[in-house]
Amino acid sequence: MPKSPAFLFALLLSGAALSAEEMVPAYNTYQAVPFVVGDGGLAADLVGYLNNKLKGKYQFKLTQIPRETLNKTVLGDAGFKGAVLFLSPPFVDDAAKTRYLWTQPMMHDSNAVVSLASRKLEYAGPDSLKGLKFGAVRGNRYLGLEDRFGKDIQKEEVNEELSNIKKVAAGKIDVTIMANSTFRYLMKQMGKQNAEHSNLYTSGKTHLEFDRHLFVAKDNAALAKQLDGVVAGMKADPAWKAVLARYGLE
């Protein structure tokens, strides 16, 4: 049976709408909880949230990538495609926000300074780590500490934060710095009683307070505008609040 002109026109419009939805990568460099939890986690939930909000415009595909690889292969290309998740301008040498296009803040976080409870370290600046063995994540930058590594602070690198937590707990390194969101999730998973008896200690003073954003290449203003519009409504959106609550975040 021949299709009516109206049906064919609607079909063409539908095809046009599908083709207008651009598939782009969403890069996540955080391999620890709560950003990655099993086959899901906060990164996957964020990508799902963005896809729901940008339906018909962009379709993000979550791309898990080590930080060192992001630095070399993605950020090494000034016109890289897609968006980078969860980072803060100082983390990629863009405190002035001139190298990339950034959304407004998506969530607040801080860097916890983690040591053994039996050798509690109260952080008061880089000098607090003098003579210590520091566990770093390969590719990460640690504000105020970079020029001390290899001099009076010994640095050992791994690919993700959980390895450093295990090394602190085993006494193989003296201290590490990791996102408080990650540390809080770990403690939540341990349960209150186990967390209280953990051999890990976090300094009362954090290494750094910061906001997490999304960012794109400087020449991708269209995507930046769409993302910023979504981020602007996140704090008041019950759906996003429910996502954060799932991981013990605010």
C-alpha positions as CSV (number, residue, x, y, z in Angstrom):
1,M,0.0,0.0,0.0
2,P,1.6,3.4,-1.0
3,K,2.5,5.7,1.8
4,S,0.8,9.1,1.9
5,P,2.8,12.2,1.3
6,A,2.1,13.3,4.9
7,F,3.5,10.0,6.3
8,L,6.6,10.3,4.1
9,F,7.1,13.9,5.2
10,A,6.8,12.9,8.9
11,L,9.3,10.1,8.3
12,L,11.8,12.5,6.8
13,L,11.4,14.9,9.7
14,S,12.0,12.0,12.1
15,G,15.2,11.0,10.3
16,A,16.3,14.6,10.4
17,A,15.8,14.8,14.1
18,L,17.8,11.6,14.7
19,S,20.6,12.8,12.5
20,A,20.7,16.1,14.4
21,E,21.6,14.3,17.6
22,E,25.4,14.5,17.6
23,M,27.2,11.6,19.3
24,V,30.1,12.9,21.4
25,P,32.4,11.4,24.1
26,A,32.1,12.4,27.7
27,Y,35.5,11.8,29.4
28,N,35.8,10.7,33.0
29,T,39.3,10.4,34.5
30,Y,38.1,9.3,38.0
31,Q,38.3,5.5,38.2
32,A,37.5,5.4,42.0
33,V,34.1,5.4,43.8
34,P,31.7,7.1,43.6
35,F,32.6,8.1,40.1
36,V,32.8,4.4,39.0
37,V,30.9,1.8,41.0
38,G,30.7,-1.6,39.4
39,D,29.2,-1.1,35.9
40,G,27.7,2.3,36.9
41,G,28.5,5.1,39.3
42,L,28.3,8.9,39.4
43,A,30.0,9.4,36.0
44,A,27.5,7.0,34.2
45,D,24.6,8.7,36.0
46,L,25.8,12.1,35.0
47,V,26.0,11.1,31.4
48,G,22.5,9.6,31.5
49,Y,21.2,12.8,33.1
50,L,22.9,15.0,30.4
51,N,21.5,12.7,27.6
52,N,18.0,13.0,29.0
53,K,18.3,16.8,29.2
54,L,19.9,17.2,25.7
55,K,17.8,14.7,23.9
56,G,17.6,15.5,20.2
57,K,20.7,17.7,20.4
58,Y,23.6,15.7,21.7
59,Q,24.1,12.0,22.7
60,F,27.0,11.5,25.1
61,K,29.0,8.3,25.3
62,L,30.8,7.8,28.6
63,T,34.5,7.3,27.9
64,Q,36.6,6.1,30.9
65,I,40.2,7.3,30.5
66,P,43.2,7.6,32.8
67,R,44.2,11.2,33.6
68,E,47.6,10.8,32.0
69,T,46.0,9.7,28.7
70,L,43.5,12.6,28.8
71,N,46.3,15.0,29.2
72,K,48.3,13.6,26.3
73,T,45.7,12.5,23.7
74,V,42.6,14.6,24.4
75,L,43.8,17.9,25.8
76,G,46.8,17.7,23.5
77,D,44.3,18.5,20.7
78,A,43.1,22.1,21.0
79,G,39.9,21.2,19.0
80,F,39.1,18.0,20.9
81,K,35.5,16.6,20.5
82,G,33.1,16.1,23.4
83,A,33.2,17.2,27.0
84,V,35.4,16.5,30.1
85,L,33.6,15.7,33.3
86,F,34.2,16.7,37.0
87,L,37.4,18.6,36.7
88,S,38.2,22.1,38.0
89,P,40.1,24.8,36.1
90,P,43.3,24.6,38.2
91,F,43.5,20.9,37.6
92,V,44.3,21.5,33.9
93,D,46.3,24.7,34.2
94,D,43.4,26.9,33.3
95,A,42.7,28.8,36.5
96,A,41.9,31.9,34.3
97,K,39.5,29.8,32.2
98,T,41.1,31.0,29.0
99,R,42.1,27.6,27.4
100,Y,38.7,25.9,27.5
101,L,35.0,26.7,27.8
102,W,33.7,25.9,31.3
103,T,30.2,25.5,32.7
104,Q,29.3,27.0,35.9
105,P,30.0,24.8,39.0
106,M,28.2,21.5,39.0
107,M,29.1,20.4,42.6
108,H,31.5,21.3,45.4
109,D,34.3,19.0,46.6
110,S,37.6,19.1,48.4
111,N,40.8,17.1,48.6
112,A,41.2,15.0,51.8
113,V,44.7,14.4,53.2
114,V,44.7,10.8,54.2
115,S,47.2,9.1,56.6
116,L,47.4,6.3,59.1
117,A,45.4,6.8,62.3
118,S,48.5,5.7,64.2
119,R,50.6,8.4,62.5
120,K,48.0,11.2,62.2
121,L,49.0,13.9,59.8
122,E,47.4,17.3,60.3
123,Y,47.9,19.2,57.0
124,A,49.1,22.8,57.3
125,G,50.6,23.3,53.8
126,P,53.3,21.6,51.7
127,D,55.8,21.6,54.5
128,S,53.6,19.2,56.4
129,L,54.6,16.5,53.9
130,K,58.4,17.2,54.0
131,G,60.3,14.0,54.2
132,L,57.3,11.8,53.6
133,K,56.4,9.2,51.0
134,F,53.4,10.6,49.0
135,G,51.0,8.5,47.0
136,A,49.9,10.3,43.7
137,V,47.7,9.3,40.8
138,R,49.6,9.3,37.6
139,G,48.7,12.4,35.5
140,N,47.1,14.4,38.4
141,R,48.5,17.7,39.5
142,Y,48.7,18.6,43.2
143,L,48.5,22.3,43.9
144,G,51.5,23.6,45.9
145,L,53.3,20.2,45.8
146,E,54.5,19.8,42.3
147,D,57.9,21.6,42.8
148,R,58.5,19.6,46.0
149,F,58.3,16.2,44.4
150,G,61.6,14.6,43.9
151,K,63.2,17.0,46.4
152,D,61.9,16.9,49.9
153,I,58.7,14.9,49.2
154,Q,59.0,11.4,47.7
155,K,56.3,10.6,45.1
156,E,55.0,7.2,44.2
157,E,52.5,7.0,41.4
158,V,49.6,4.6,40.7
159,N,46.7,4.7,38.2
160,E,43.8,5.3,40.6
161,E,43.0,6.5,44.1
162,L,42.0,3.2,45.7
163,S,45.5,1.7,45.2
164,N,46.8,4.6,47.3
165,I,44.3,4.1,50.0
166,K,45.4,0.4,50.3
167,K,49.1,1.5,50.4
168,V,48.4,4.0,53.2
169,A,46.5,1.3,55.1
170,A,49.4,-1.1,54.7
171,G,52.0,1.5,55.7
172,K,53.7,1.4,52.3
173,I,53.2,5.2,51.9
174,D,52.8,7.9,54.5
175,V,50.1,10.0,53.0
176,T,47.9,10.5,49.9
177,I,45.4,13.1,48.7
178,M,42.1,12.2,47.2
179,A,38.7,13.7,46.6
180,N,36.6,13.9,49.8
181,S,33.6,12.6,47.7
182,T,35.6,9.4,47.2
183,F,36.7,9.1,50.8
184,R,33.2,9.8,52.1
185,Y,31.7,7.1,49.8
186,L,34.2,4.6,51.0
187,M,33.4,5.3,54.6
188,K,29.7,5.1,53.9
189,Q,30.2,1.7,52.3
190,M,32.1,0.5,55.3
191,G,29.3,1.4,57.7
192,K,29.5,3.7,60.7
193,Q,31.1,1.2,63.1
194,N,33.7,-0.1,60.7
195,A,34.6,3.5,59.6
196,E,35.1,4.6,63.2
197,H,37.6,1.7,63.7
198,S,39.3,2.3,60.4
199,N,43.1,2.7,60.5
200,L,42.8,5.7,58.2
201,Y,42.7,9.3,59.3
202,T,41.8,12.5,57.4
203,S,43.3,15.8,58.3
204,G,41.0,18.5,59.7
205,K,42.3,20.9,57.1
206,T,41.8,19.9,53.5
207,H,44.5,20.2,50.8
208,L,42.1,22.2,48.6
209,E,38.5,23.3,48.3
210,F,37.2,23.4,44.7
211,D,34.1,23.2,42.4
212,R,33.7,20.6,39.8
213,H,32.6,21.6,36.3
214,L,32.3,20.3,32.7
215,F,34.4,21.8,30.0
216,V,34.8,21.6,26.2
217,A,37.3,22.8,23.6
218,K,37.5,26.6,23.0
219,D,36.0,26.3,19.5
220,N,32.9,24.4,20.7
221,A,30.7,27.2,22.0
222,A,27.5,25.5,20.9
223,L,28.1,22.5,23.1
224,A,29.3,24.7,26.0
225,K,26.1,26.8,25.9
226,Q,23.9,23.7,26.0
227,L,25.9,22.1,28.9
228,D,25.9,25.4,30.9
229,G,22.1,25.6,30.5
230,V,21.7,22.1,31.9
231,V,24.1,22.7,34.8
232,A,22.3,25.9,35.7
233,G,19.2,23.9,36.6
234,M,20.9,20.9,38.3
235,K,21.0,22.2,41.9
236,A,17.2,22.7,42.0
237,D,16.4,19.5,40.1
238,P,15.0,16.7,42.3
239,A,16.3,14.1,39.8
240,W,19.9,15.4,40.1
241,K,19.5,15.7,43.9
242,A,18.5,12.0,44.0
243,V,21.6,11.1,42.0
244,L,23.9,12.9,44.5
245,A,22.1,11.4,47.5
246,R,22.7,7.9,46.1
247,Y,26.4,8.4,46.7
248,G,26.2,10.3,50.0
249,L,26.9,13.6,48.3
250,E,25.1,17.0,48.4
